[in-house]
Amino acid sequence: MYDFFQTEDLKLWEEDLKTHLRKISFEEKILELRKLNDIVEENIKKFALYYGKDVNIVSKVLDSNSIEILVDMDNGKKINNGYIIYDDSTKEYKFILGQHFIEKGLQASEPMILEELDNWMASLLNELG
């Protein structure tokens, strides 16, 4: 009449999952990291171009769990974060607001990254059966 879930079933399934996850190769993890990296790069470039700035992005795989993304552009730090200039005509310092294209690119990427990770985890679980 009732089909109860046994704790032994959960333990077996958990062990199967751990075994399966250990089998994921370094190359598979790097491939998934590169997909996530492409999402971030695309969004950062989109926001930089919106503000009229050309940006060069260099990515470096650190290990199977992380990628470093370097943003290279003329005066990139100043344009992103903001900076202070001295106005000779008014004899005052003025703060020029930053465009924060890196942060905006990361924020725009977050839902896409989460969706990609959900899809990847679902495919891993489907392989497990």
N, C-alpha and C positions, 0 to 999 in steps of 0.2 A: 504494500500500500504506500508506504513512505520510503523514499530513497534518501538515506542519510549519508552525509559525507563523513568518511572516517578520517581521523587524524593521521593514520598510517598512510592513507592515500595522499594527503598533503605532504607528508615527509618524503614519500617516493617521488612525487612530482617536483618537489623542491630540489631533490638530489639530481633528478633528470635535467632540470633547468640549469643547475650549477655546472653539470658535466657539459651540457650543450654550450653554455657561455664560455667555458674554458677552451672549447674547440674553435671559437671564432679566431681566425688568424689575424696577425698583425696587419696584413694587407687589407683585410676586410674593414678593420677599425679605421685604418688610414683613409680608405676610400670613403667611408661615412664622414670622417672628419673633413675631408676635402669638399664634400657636398655642403656641409655646414659652413665651411670657409667661403665657398662660392656665394652662398646666400648673403653672408656678412659683407663681403667685398662689393657685391652688386649694390647693396643698399648704401654703403658708405660712398661709393662713386656717384650714385644717383643724387644724394644730398650735396656732395661737393660740386657736382655739375650744376645743380639748381642754383647754387651761390656763385656760379661762374668760375669755379676753380677746377683745374685739371689735377688729378691725383694719381700717383703711382703707388700701388699696393704690392708689398712683397710679403709672402707667407712662408713660414718655416715650420716644419713638423718637429716638435720637441720630443714627443714620444707617442705611444699609441692612444693617449688620452688628451693630448693638447697640441694646439697649433698657435704659433705666435704670428700676429698680423701687424705688420709695420706699414704706416702710412707715410709716404714721402711726397712732399710738395714744397714749393717755395713758401717760406714763412708759415708753414702748416700749423705749427703750435700756436703762433699768434692769431692766425685766422680762426682756428678752432676755439681757443680759450679766451680770446680778447687781449687787448694790449693798451698801453698808455702812450699818448703822444703829447708833445708840447706844441701848442698853437701860438706862433709868434705874434699873430695879430691881436689876440686877446691876452697874451702873456699868462695863459693858464694851461694846466694839464687837463687832458680829456681822456676818458676811458672809452675805447672803441669796443663795443660788445662783440663777443665771439659768436661764430655761426653754429658751433657745436655739431658739425656734420658727422663726426665720429659717433657721438652719443646718440644722435637721431638715427643714424644708420643701424646701430646696435639695437635700439628700441624697436625699429621697424622690422628687424630680423627676428626678434624673439618669437613671435607667434609662428613664423615659418620654420624656425629651427625646432620648436616644440612639435610641430606637425610632422616634420621629417623624422624626428626621433621616435615619435609614436608609430609612424609607418615602419620604421626599421625594427622596432621592438615587436610589432605585430608580425612582421615577416619572420623574425627569429622564433617567435612562439608557434607560428604556423609550421615551420620546419620541425619543431619539436613534436608536433602532432597533438 
